[in-house]
Amino acid sequence: MTQTELSTYGLDRPESGDDVVVPFTLDGLDSRGRVVRLGPALDAILTRHNYPAPVARLLGEAVVLASLIGSSLKFEGRFIMQTQTDGPVNLIVVDLDAPDGLRGYARFDADAVMMAIERGETKPGQLLGKGHLAMTVDQGVHMERYQGIVALEGGTLEDVAHAYFQQSEQIPTLVRLAVAEHSVRGAGGPQWRAGGALVQFLPPHGQSVMPDLPGDGDFDNPEMVDPDFVEDDKWTTTRALLSTVGDDELADPDVSAERLLFRLFHETGVRVFEPIALEERCTCSAERIEAMLRDNFSAEERQEMVVDGEIEVVCEFCSADYHFKPHEFDEQHPHQH
């Protein structure tokens, strides 16, 4: 994986544009992270279902967060992020088909969302309500699934991400997410786009940080701390610099990941790696749905699904429409006649 020091901006490498994750390191600050920029891929996911704007924005944030976390996993398989809550938006699922396929959808109570809009209660925490967020790594049938679960208690997805990293990895982490609609030349109207950044504090020499919040000076190995530069000062600096970025900047179509990183960290030094391209892609297929209907439902249950002589299944992610004749299943399972 090639890497480039961002110095005299614009001379080092071409800007990576949209629908990418750009990994980076801040060697002078003992931190590393990723910036994600989503344009057409996100717009396709959000416009397909004609979501109310606050729901689209919330799903967009979830897609950004799943991209930031899932893109760091070196595996073949799927990373699935799912919220289940009691709010107007009661279910969100984002699926990263490693390494680059994104899909997502939100289930919501239309009346409750309309009432929330009328009351001006459209912040992420208000739409989500209380419940939990689960992150699942599925590496296929031969590997054990890993799942991390964190409570959702009326906060934002940024809050939940911070709680997740503190609870599961105990690595100081800062996450920023932003979603906006932008007018795009030649597109015939506004399009959804988003940006996000995740940065983590990883001191050298295998030195670990206590799971307390960074900044209190508690370390497992105090004798390894550089007396001239206390490590948590570096994390404080990293957080302060990333905190200066605005939502408008994160989602701005004219500010690439490289340009954003250069603006934020050029004084301390920042190295970027090859961008990872992302695309909107659904993993549904007639074969998969046919297998699901055969393996998960009895002949009687399938018969109850028949309307006008057919079983119709619509993919919740991409809205693709699949039709099956009931006898197709009987032919392959004669004993079910």
C-alpha positions as CSV (number, residue, x, y, z in Angstrom):
1,M,0.0,0.0,0.0
2,T,1.7,3.2,-1.1
3,Q,1.7,6.2,1.1
4,T,2.4,9.9,0.5
5,E,3.4,12.7,2.8
6,L,1.0,15.6,2.2
7,S,3.3,18.6,2.0
8,T,3.0,21.1,-0.8
9,Y,-0.6,20.3,-1.4
10,G,-1.6,19.4,-4.9
11,L,1.8,18.4,-6.1
12,D,2.0,15.1,-4.3
13,R,-0.9,13.1,-5.8
14,P,-4.2,13.6,-7.5
15,E,-7.2,14.2,-5.3
16,S,-9.3,11.1,-4.8
17,G,-12.8,12.6,-5.3
18,D,-16.0,10.9,-4.2
19,D,-17.0,7.4,-3.0
20,V,-13.7,6.7,-1.4
21,V,-12.1,6.0,2.0
22,V,-8.6,7.5,2.5
23,P,-6.6,6.0,5.3
24,F,-4.0,8.3,6.9
25,T,-1.4,8.5,9.7
26,L,-0.3,11.4,11.9
27,D,3.1,10.0,12.9
28,G,4.0,13.1,15.0
29,L,0.8,12.7,17.0
30,D,0.8,8.9,17.4
31,S,-2.6,8.7,15.7
32,R,-4.1,7.2,12.6
33,G,-7.5,7.3,10.9
34,R,-9.6,7.4,7.8
35,V,-11.6,10.0,5.9
36,V,-14.6,8.9,3.9
37,R,-16.3,10.9,1.1
38,L,-19.6,9.7,-0.4
39,G,-21.4,11.2,-3.4
40,P,-23.2,9.2,-6.1
41,A,-23.1,6.0,-4.1
42,L,-24.9,7.6,-1.1
43,D,-27.3,9.5,-3.3
44,A,-28.4,6.2,-5.0
45,I,-29.0,4.6,-1.6
46,L,-31.0,7.6,-0.2
47,T,-33.1,8.5,-3.2
48,R,-34.3,5.0,-4.1
49,H,-36.8,4.9,-1.2
50,N,-37.9,8.6,-1.2
51,Y,-37.2,8.9,2.5
52,P,-38.2,12.1,4.3
53,A,-35.1,14.4,4.6
54,P,-34.4,13.8,8.3
55,V,-34.6,10.0,7.8
56,A,-32.3,10.2,4.7
57,R,-29.8,12.3,6.7
58,L,-29.8,9.8,9.5
59,L,-29.4,6.8,7.2
60,G,-26.6,8.8,5.5
61,E,-24.8,9.2,8.8
62,A,-25.1,5.4,9.4
63,V,-23.7,4.7,5.9
64,V,-20.7,7.0,6.6
65,L,-20.0,5.3,10.0
66,A,-20.2,1.8,8.5
67,S,-17.8,2.9,5.8
68,L,-15.3,4.3,8.3
69,I,-15.4,1.2,10.5
70,G,-16.0,-1.6,8.0
71,S,-13.3,-0.4,5.5
72,S,-10.6,-1.0,8.2
73,L,-11.3,-4.7,8.5
74,K,-9.0,-6.9,6.4
75,F,-11.3,-9.7,5.6
76,E,-13.6,-11.3,2.9
77,G,-17.2,-11.2,3.9
78,R,-19.6,-8.6,5.2
79,F,-19.7,-5.9,7.9
80,I,-23.2,-5.2,9.0
81,M,-24.2,-2.3,11.2
82,Q,-27.8,-2.3,12.5
83,T,-29.8,-0.2,14.9
84,Q,-33.0,-1.4,16.6
85,T,-34.8,1.2,18.6
86,D,-38.1,2.5,19.8
87,G,-38.0,5.8,18.0
88,P,-39.7,7.0,14.8
89,V,-36.8,5.4,12.8
90,N,-36.9,2.0,14.4
91,L,-34.5,0.1,12.2
92,I,-31.4,1.0,10.2
93,V,-29.3,-1.6,8.4
94,V,-26.1,-0.8,6.5
95,D,-24.2,-3.6,4.9
96,L,-20.6,-3.3,3.6
97,D,-19.8,-6.2,1.3
98,A,-16.0,-6.2,1.7
99,P,-14.1,-4.5,0.4
100,D,-16.2,-2.0,-1.5
101,G,-19.9,-2.7,-1.8
102,L,-22.3,-0.5,0.2
103,R,-26.1,-0.8,0.7
104,G,-28.4,0.4,3.4
105,Y,-32.0,1.0,4.3
106,A,-34.1,2.6,7.1
107,R,-37.5,1.4,8.4
108,F,-39.6,4.2,9.9
109,D,-43.1,5.0,11.2
110,A,-44.2,7.6,8.6
111,D,-46.8,9.2,11.0
112,A,-44.3,9.4,13.8
113,V,-41.7,11.0,11.5
114,M,-44.2,13.6,10.3
115,M,-45.0,14.5,13.9
116,A,-41.3,14.8,14.7
117,I,-40.8,17.1,11.8
118,E,-43.7,19.3,12.8
119,R,-42.3,19.5,16.4
120,G,-38.8,20.2,15.1
121,E,-37.5,17.0,16.8
122,T,-35.4,15.6,14.0
123,K,-32.0,15.3,15.6
124,P,-30.5,11.8,15.2
125,G,-31.1,10.9,18.9
126,Q,-34.7,12.0,18.7
127,L,-35.4,10.0,15.6
128,L,-33.6,6.9,16.9
129,G,-34.9,6.8,20.5
130,K,-33.6,4.1,22.7
131,G,-32.4,0.6,21.8
132,H,-29.1,-0.8,20.6
133,L,-26.6,-0.7,17.8
134,A,-25.0,-3.9,16.7
135,M,-21.9,-4.3,14.5
136,T,-21.4,-7.8,13.0
137,V,-18.4,-9.1,11.1
138,D,-19.5,-12.1,9.0
139,Q,-16.6,-13.9,7.3
140,G,-18.7,-16.7,5.8
141,V,-19.9,-20.1,7.0
142,H,-16.5,-21.4,8.0
143,M,-15.6,-18.5,10.4
144,E,-17.2,-17.5,13.6
145,R,-19.2,-14.3,13.5
146,Y,-18.0,-11.4,15.7
147,Q,-20.6,-9.0,17.1
148,G,-20.3,-5.9,19.2
149,I,-23.4,-4.3,20.7
150,V,-23.7,-0.9,22.3
151,A,-26.7,0.8,23.8
152,L,-28.5,3.7,22.0
153,E,-29.8,6.1,24.6
154,G,-31.0,9.1,22.7
155,G,-27.6,10.2,21.5
156,T,-26.1,10.7,18.1
157,L,-24.4,8.1,16.0
158,E,-21.1,9.9,16.8
159,D,-21.8,9.4,20.5
160,V,-22.6,5.7,19.9
161,A,-19.4,5.2,18.0
162,H,-17.4,6.8,20.8
163,A,-19.1,4.5,23.3
164,Y,-18.4,1.5,21.1
165,F,-14.7,2.1,20.8
166,Q,-14.3,2.9,24.5
167,Q,-16.2,-0.2,25.4
168,S,-14.8,-2.7,22.9
169,E,-11.4,-1.6,21.8
170,Q,-10.5,0.8,24.6
171,I,-8.7,3.0,22.1
172,P,-9.3,6.8,22.3
173,T,-11.3,7.5,19.2
174,L,-12.9,10.6,17.7
175,V,-15.6,10.3,15.0
176,R,-17.1,13.0,12.9
177,L,-20.1,12.5,10.5
178,A,-21.8,15.0,8.2
179,V,-24.6,14.6,5.5
180,A,-25.9,17.3,3.3
181,E,-27.8,18.0,0.1
182,H,-25.8,19.9,-2.6
183,S,-26.7,21.2,-6.0
184,V,-24.6,19.5,-8.5
185,R,-24.0,21.0,-11.9
186,G,-25.8,19.0,-14.6
187,A,-27.5,16.7,-12.2
188,G,-30.9,18.4,-12.4
189,G,-31.4,19.0,-8.7
190,P,-29.7,18.6,-5.4
191,Q,-27.9,15.3,-4.5
192,W,-27.1,13.7,-1.2
193,R,-23.5,13.6,-0.2
194,A,-21.6,13.0,3.0
195,G,-18.2,13.0,4.7
196,G,-16.8,11.6,7.8
197,A,-13.5,11.2,9.7
198,L,-12.3,8.7,12.3
199,V,-9.1,9.1,14.2
200,Q,-7.5,6.9,16.9
201,F,-4.7,7.4,19.3
202,L,-2.2,4.6,19.1
203,P,1.0,5.3,21.0
204,P,4.2,3.5,19.9
205,H,6.1,0.6,21.5
206,G,2.9,-1.3,22.2
207,Q,2.2,1.1,25.0
208,S,-1.5,0.8,25.9
209,V,-3.7,3.5,27.2
210,M,-6.0,2.9,30.2
211,P,-9.7,2.7,29.2
212,D,-10.4,6.0,31.0
213,L,-11.0,9.0,28.8
214,P,-7.8,10.3,27.4
215,G,-6.3,13.4,29.0
216,D,-6.0,12.3,32.6
217,G,-2.4,11.1,32.3
218,D,-3.1,7.5,33.4
219,F,-1.0,5.0,31.4
220,D,-0.2,1.3,31.9
221,N,3.5,1.9,31.4
222,P,4.4,5.4,32.7
223,E,8.2,4.8,32.4
224,M,7.7,4.5,28.6
225,V,6.2,7.9,28.3
226,D,8.5,10.4,26.6
227,P,9.3,12.9,29.4
228,D,9.5,15.8,26.9
229,F,6.1,15.1,25.3
230,V,3.4,13.4,27.3
231,E,1.4,11.2,25.0
232,D,-2.0,12.4,26.1
233,D,-1.0,15.9,25.0
234,K,-0.7,14.5,21.5
235,W,-4.2,13.1,21.6
236,T,-5.5,16.4,23.0
237,T,-3.9,18.1,20.0
238,T,-5.3,15.6,17.5
239,R,-8.8,16.0,18.9
240,A,-8.6,19.8,19.0
241,L,-7.5,19.9,15.3
242,L,-10.2,17.5,14.1
243,S,-12.8,19.3,16.1
244,T,-12.2,22.4,14.0
245,V,-13.7,20.8,10.9
246,G,-17.3,21.9,10.2
247,D,-20.1,19.7,8.8
248,D,-20.2,21.8,5.7
249,E,-16.5,21.2,5.1
250,L,-16.8,17.4,5.6
251,A,-19.6,17.2,3.0
252,D,-18.3,19.9,0.6
253,P,-17.9,18.5,-3.0
254,D,-15.0,20.8,-3.6
255,V,-13.0,19.6,-0.5
256,S,-11.3,16.3,-1.2
257,A,-10.2,14.0,1.5
258,E,-6.6,15.0,0.8
259,R,-7.4,18.7,0.9
260,L,-9.3,18.3,4.1
261,L,-6.4,16.4,5.8
262,F,-3.9,18.9,4.6
263,R,-6.0,21.8,6.0
264,L,-6.3,20.1,9.4
265,F,-2.9,18.5,9.9
266,H,-0.3,20.1,7.6
267,E,1.5,21.7,10.6
268,T,2.0,18.4,12.4
269,G,2.5,16.3,9.2
270,V,0.0,13.8,7.7
271,R,0.6,10.8,5.4
272,V,-2.1,9.4,3.2
273,F,-2.5,5.9,1.8
274,E,-4.1,4.7,-1.4
275,P,-7.8,5.5,-1.5
276,I,-10.2,2.6,-1.2
277,A,-13.1,3.0,-3.7
278,L,-16.6,2.3,-2.6
279,E,-19.7,1.7,-4.7
280,E,-23.4,1.2,-4.1
281,R,-24.1,-2.4,-4.7
282,C,-26.7,-4.9,-3.6
283,T,-25.9,-8.5,-2.9
284,C,-29.5,-9.8,-3.5
285,S,-30.1,-12.3,-6.4
286,A,-32.9,-14.6,-7.5
287,E,-30.8,-17.6,-6.5
288,R,-30.3,-16.2,-2.9
289,I,-33.9,-15.4,-2.4
290,E,-35.0,-18.7,-3.9
291,A,-32.7,-20.5,-1.4
292,M,-34.0,-18.3,1.4
293,L,-37.7,-19.2,0.6
294,R,-36.8,-22.9,0.3
295,D,-34.7,-23.2,3.4
296,N,-36.6,-20.9,5.8
297,F,-40.2,-21.6,5.0
298,S,-42.4,-24.7,4.7
299,A,-44.5,-25.5,1.7
300,E,-47.6,-24.3,3.6
301,E,-46.0,-21.0,4.5
302,R,-44.9,-20.5,0.9
303,Q,-48.4,-21.3,-0.2
304,E,-49.7,-18.5,2.1
305,M,-47.4,-16.0,0.3
306,V,-48.9,-16.7,-3.2
307,V,-50.8,-13.8,-4.8
308,D,-52.2,-14.2,-8.3
309,G,-50.3,-17.5,-8.7
310,E,-46.9,-16.0,-7.7
311,I,-44.7,-15.4,-4.7
312,E,-43.3,-11.8,-4.9
313,V,-40.3,-10.7,-2.9
314,V,-39.0,-7.1,-3.0
315,C,-35.5,-6.4,-1.8
316,E,-35.6,-3.9,1.1
317,F,-32.3,-2.5,0.1
318,C,-32.5,-2.0,-3.7
319,S,-36.2,-2.5,-4.3
320,A,-35.5,-5.2,-6.9
321,D,-38.6,-7.3,-7.6
322,Y,-38.4,-11.1,-7.7
323,H,-41.2,-13.4,-8.7
324,F,-41.4,-17.2,-8.1
325,K,-44.0,-19.8,-9.1
326,P,-44.9,-22.1,-6.1
327,H,-44.4,-25.2,-8.2
328,E,-40.7,-24.3,-8.7
329,F,-40.0,-25.3,-5.2
330,D,-42.1,-28.5,-5.4
331,E,-40.2,-29.8,-8.4
332,Q,-37.0,-29.8,-6.4
333,H,-38.7,-31.2,-3.3
334,P,-41.2,-33.8,-4.6
335,H,-42.0,-35.0,-1.1
336,Q,-43.6,-31.6,-0.4
337,H,-46.5,-32.2,-2.9
